[in-house]
Amino acid sequence: MQSSFQNEDVAIVHVPMNDMPSVQLGDSSGVQQTDQLTIIGFPGNGDVSSLPTDLLTASVNQIEVSSIKTTNSGAPVIQVGGNVEHGDSGGPALDSTGQIVGIVSFGLSSNGTTGGTSFLQASNSARQLVQSLSLNTSPGPFQQAWSQAVNNYASTAPGHWHKAAQEFAQLAAKYPLFKGVQPYLTYAQTQAKTEKVPATTTTHPTTNSSSITAYIWTIVGIVLLAALLVLLFGAYRWSRRRQKQRQQTAAGYTAAPPNGLSNGYNAAFTPAPARPPFGAPQSQPPSTVQGWSAPGTPAPDPMLQNALTAFGAPATMQSAPLSIVSGTLLPWPCGHLNRPNARYCSTCGEPAPEPPTARKFEQ
């Protein structure tokens, strides 16, 4: 929407009505007695000349809420007291946040005098009308930029004058017909000349505590998982080793001591000789079989024969031509060769036989 006007001295001016300064419509249900409101109007009593600057300059007055009333038609109205003048009708009444909560509507006087009690139409009545017409009351680009500049203008933060001066300068350049920017721009620029701008500090991104916690828990989980895998692998190897030992034992093998390796796990397995039944005839080496002598077999040793007789060896063994290297091994009744001073047979584990002299001595 655009508006234009023309007279003899003024050229045609097109004003975009969809990007004008605006004030937001507030909620009048929060207005209470003794609240201070501000009205903006153009009373005729305030015109002292016909100059455009006087005619277009608004009057601002403070009023106080006296009461909340309701008309016969059920419309809520706000009764106020204060300097409400002729010509203020239709002007907005603003609350402390700068939003419209009422519209100057009418006044009642007694005895024909001017002034008296004034009333505002509540903004909620106007809200219903706006909604029924589907009007868009959202702030336009100008109003958004203007609000930002005014907020920085009124701020007390370090460097706010520099920000306000820069934003008002941008508004003045983009909206040259809006002369209301100039007073604010001039004052902001004056204050910015003596304002100390804080030094710019480089902020380094900080690591979020939740991210650190999640990272720590991830590391802990990985360590626990690795430890569990190591334990499972060790248990698997131990189980396999035990199973192999049981299988070899069941097959008639006996484990020999470790073979001296550093890890202590490499054991040699040798077949255990089967023990002959008790009383069964014992096999003899070919060199000791009766009636047969291997080539180069030496003659029987008389001392050996006496020892065999003393230990009670069988007659077949006593009469056999035996050959024992250096005389360190003797045949026992079990049929195996052992040292004379051995207590048990190194092959079958039988106890050493007692000599006849010992048995006679015991008797």
C-alpha positions in Angstrom: 0.0 0.0 0.0 1.3 3.5 -0.9 0.0 6.9 0.0 0.6 10.1 -2.0 -0.4 13.8 -1.8 0.3 16.9 -3.9 -0.2 20.6 -3.7 1.4 23.6 -5.3 4.6 23.6 -3.3 5.1 19.9 -2.6 5.9 17.2 -5.2 4.2 13.8 -5.2 5.6 11.6 -2.4 5.0 7.8 -2.3 5.2 6.3 1.2 5.2 2.5 1.6 2.6 1.9 4.3 3.8 -1.7 4.9 7.1 -0.5 6.3 6.2 2.3 8.7 7.0 3.0 12.3 4.5 1.1 14.5 3.6 0.4 18.1 2.5 -3.1 19.1 -0.9 -3.7 20.5 -0.8 -4.9 24.1 -3.2 -6.7 26.5 -5.5 -4.3 28.4 -6.6 -7.0 30.9 -3.4 -6.4 32.9 -4.2 -2.7 33.5 -5.1 -1.8 37.1 -6.0 1.2 39.1 -3.2 3.8 39.8 -1.2 2.5 36.8 0.7 5.3 35.0 0.0 5.6 31.3 1.4 7.8 28.6 -0.9 9.2 25.8 0.3 10.6 22.5 -2.0 13.0 20.6 -2.2 16.2 18.5 -4.4 18.5 20.4 -5.6 21.6 18.6 -4.9 23.8 21.6 -1.3 23.1 21.1 -1.1 24.6 17.6 0.4 28.1 17.8 1.2 28.4 14.1 0.4 26.9 10.8 3.9 25.7 10.2 4.1 21.9 9.4 6.6 21.4 12.1 4.0 22.5 14.7 1.1 20.7 13.2 3.0 17.4 13.0 4.6 17.6 16.4 2.9 15.2 18.9 2.0 16.1 22.5 2.9 13.6 25.2 1.1 13.6 28.5 1.0 11.4 31.6 -2.3 10.1 32.9 -3.4 7.8 35.8 -5.9 5.0 35.7 -8.8 5.8 38.0 -11.0 2.8 37.3 -12.0 0.0 35.0 -15.6 0.3 33.8 -18.0 -1.4 31.3 -20.5 0.3 29.0 -24.1 -0.7 28.5 -23.0 -2.6 25.4 -20.5 -4.7 27.4 -17.4 -3.0 26.1 -14.6 -2.5 28.7 -13.3 1.1 29.1 -10.5 2.6 31.2 -11.3 5.7 33.2 -8.3 8.0 33.6 -7.5 11.3 35.1 -4.9 13.8 34.0 -4.2 16.2 31.1 -6.3 14.7 28.3 -7.0 17.5 25.8 -9.3 18.0 22.9 -7.6 16.6 19.8 -6.0 13.7 21.8 -8.9 11.4 20.7 -7.7 8.5 18.7 -4.3 8.7 20.2 -2.7 5.7 21.9 -2.2 5.1 25.6 1.0 3.3 26.3 1.9 1.2 29.4 5.4 1.0 31.0 6.6 -1.5 28.3 5.6 0.9 25.4 2.6 -1.2 24.2 -0.8 0.2 23.4 -3.3 -0.7 26.2 -6.0 1.9 25.3 -7.1 4.5 22.8 -8.4 7.9 23.9 -12.1 7.8 23.1 -14.4 10.3 24.9 -14.8 12.5 28.0 -17.6 13.5 30.2 -18.0 17.0 31.7 -20.5 18.6 34.1 -22.3 21.9 33.6 -20.9 22.3 30.1 -17.4 22.7 31.3 -14.5 21.2 29.3 -12.2 18.5 30.5 -13.6 16.4 33.3 -13.4 12.6 33.2 -11.9 10.9 30.2 -12.2 7.3 29.0 -10.0 5.0 26.9 -11.3 2.2 24.8 -9.5 -1.0 26.0 -7.0 -2.4 23.5 -8.6 -5.8 23.7 -11.7 -4.4 22.0 -9.4 -3.2 19.2 -7.7 -6.6 19.1 -10.9 -8.3 18.3 -11.5 -5.9 15.4 -8.0 -6.4 14.1 -8.3 -10.1 14.2 -11.7 -10.0 12.4 -10.1 -8.0 9.6 -7.1 -10.4 9.4 -4.6 -7.5 9.7 -0.9 -8.2 10.0 0.4 -6.2 12.9 3.9 -7.7 13.0 6.8 -5.2 13.0 8.2 -4.4 9.6 12.0 -4.0 8.7 12.1 -0.4 9.7 10.4 -1.0 13.1 12.8 -3.8 13.9 15.9 -1.8 13.0 14.5 1.2 14.9 13.8 -0.8 18.0 17.3 -2.2 17.9 18.9 1.2 17.6 16.7 2.7 20.4 17.6 -0.2 22.8 21.3 0.4 22.3 20.7 4.1 22.7 19.1 3.6 26.1 21.6 0.9 27.2 24.4 1.3 29.7 26.6 -1.5 28.3 30.2 -0.5 27.3 30.3 0.6 23.7 26.5 1.2 23.4 26.9 4.7 22.0 29.1 3.4 19.1 26.5 0.8 18.3 23.6 3.2 18.4 25.3 5.8 16.3 26.1 3.1 13.6 22.6 1.8 13.6 20.9 5.3 13.4 23.3 6.2 10.6 22.1 3.1 8.6 18.5 4.0 9.2 19.1 7.6 8.1 20.7 6.4 4.9 18.0 3.8 4.1 15.0 6.0 5.1 16.0 9.6 4.2 12.3 10.8 4.5 12.2 9.8 8.1 13.6 12.9 9.8 13.0 11.6 13.3 16.2 9.7 13.2 18.4 12.8 13.0 18.2 14.0 16.6 19.1 10.5 18.0 21.9 10.1 15.4 23.5 13.5 16.3 23.4 12.8 20.1 24.7 9.3 19.7 27.6 10.4 17.6 28.5 13.1 20.1 28.5 10.6 23.0 30.5 8.1 21.0 33.4 10.6 20.6 34.2 10.4 24.3 33.2 6.8 24.9 35.9 4.2 25.7 35.4 1.1 23.6 36.3 -2.1 25.5 39.2 -4.0 24.0 38.2 -6.9 21.8 39.0 -10.2 23.5 39.3 -13.4 21.6 37.2 -16.1 23.2 38.3 -19.7 22.7 35.6 -22.3 22.5 35.3 -24.2 25.8 34.7 -27.9 25.9 31.3 -28.7 27.2 31.3 -30.7 30.5 28.9 -33.2 29.1 31.2 -33.8 26.2 34.1 -34.4 28.5 32.0 -36.9 30.6 30.9 -38.7 27.5 34.5 -38.9 26.3 35.7 -40.3 29.6 32.9 -42.9 29.7 33.8 -44.0 26.1 37.4 -44.5 27.1 36.4 -46.5 30.2 34.1 -48.7 28.1 36.8 -49.4 25.6 39.3 -50.4 28.4 36.7 -52.7 30.1 35.9 -54.3 26.7 39.6 -54.9 26.0 40.1 -56.5 29.5 37.1 -58.7 29.0 38.4 -59.9 25.6 41.8 -60.7 27.2 40.1 -62.7 30.0 37.9 -64.6 27.6 40.9 -65.5 25.4 42.9 -66.7 28.4 40.0 -68.8 29.6 39.7 -70.3 26.2 43.4 -71.3 26.0 43.3 -72.8 29.5 40.2 -74.8 28.6 41.8 -76.1 25.4 45.0 -77.1 27.3 43.0 -78.9 30.0 41.0 -80.7 27.4 44.1 -81.8 25.5 45.7 -83.1 28.8 42.5 -85.1 29.6 42.5 -86.6 26.1 46.2 -87.6 26.3 45.7 -89.0 29.8 42.8 -91.1 28.6 44.9 -92.4 25.7 47.5 -93.8 28.2 50.0 -90.9 28.3 51.5 -89.4 31.3 52.9 -85.9 31.4 56.6 -85.4 32.0 57.9 -82.3 33.8 58.4 -79.2 31.7 61.3 -79.4 29.3 63.0 -76.3 30.7 61.4 -73.7 28.4 60.8 -70.2 29.9 57.1 -70.2 29.5 56.6 -73.5 31.4 53.7 -74.5 29.1 55.6 -76.7 26.6 55.4 -80.2 28.2 56.6 -83.4 26.6 54.4 -86.4 26.7 55.9 -89.9 26.8 54.0 -93.2 26.7 53.9 -94.9 30.1 54.9 -98.6 29.9 52.1 -100.9 30.9 52.7 -102.8 34.1 52.6 -106.6 33.6 50.1 -108.6 35.7 51.3 -109.9 39.1 53.0 -113.3 38.7 53.1 -113.2 34.9 56.4 -114.4 33.4 58.7 -111.5 32.6 60.2 -111.0 29.2 64.0 -110.9 29.1 66.4 -109.2 26.8 67.8 -111.3 24.0 71.2 -111.3 25.7 69.7 -112.9 28.9 67.4 -115.5 27.4 68.3 -119.0 28.6 70.2 -121.1 26.0 71.0 -118.1 23.8 73.9 -115.7 23.9 74.4 -112.7 21.7 77.6 -112.5 19.9 80.4 -111.0 22.0 78.4 -111.6 25.3 80.9 -112.0 28.2 80.8 -115.0 30.4 78.6 -115.0 33.5 80.0 -113.2 36.5 80.2 -115.5 39.7 79.7 -112.5 42.0 76.6 -111.6 40.1 75.2 -115.1 40.4 75.8 -115.0 44.1 73.9 -111.7 44.3 71.0 -113.1 42.4 70.8 -116.1 44.7 71.0 -113.8 47.7 68.1 -111.6 46.4 66.0 -114.7 45.7 66.0 -114.4 41.9 64.2 -117.1 39.9 66.3 -120.2 39.0 65.9 -119.5 35.3 67.4 -116.1 35.8 70.2 -117.4 38.0 71.2 -120.0 35.4 71.0 -117.5 32.5 74.2 -116.1 31.2 73.7 -112.4 32.3 75.8 -109.5 31.3 75.6 -106.2 33.2 77.7 -103.3 32.4 80.0 -102.4 35.2 77.9 -104.4 37.6 75.6 -101.3 38.5 72.2 -102.9 37.6 70.7 -106.1 39.0 67.7 -108.0 37.9 64.8 -107.9 40.5 62.0 -110.5 40.9 59.7 -108.2 39.0 61.9 -108.8 35.9 63.4 -105.3 35.6 66.9 -104.1 36.1 67.6 -101.7 38.9 70.4 -100.4 41.1 71.3 -102.7 44.1 70.6 -99.9 46.6 67.3 -98.8 45.0 64.2 -98.9 47.2 61.6 -99.2 44.4 61.7 -100.4 40.8 62.3 -97.6 38.4 59.9 -99.2 35.9 57.0 -100.7 37.7 57.5 -99.3 41.2 57.7 -102.6 43.1 59.5 -102.4 46.5 63.1 -103.7 46.6 63.3 -107.4 47.6 64.7 -108.2 51.0 67.9 -110.3 51.0 67.6 -113.8 52.6 70.0 -112.8 55.4 67.6 -110.1 56.5 64.6 -112.4 56.5 66.5 -115.0 58.5 67.5 -112.3 61.0 64.0 -111.2 61.4 62.9 -114.8 62.0 
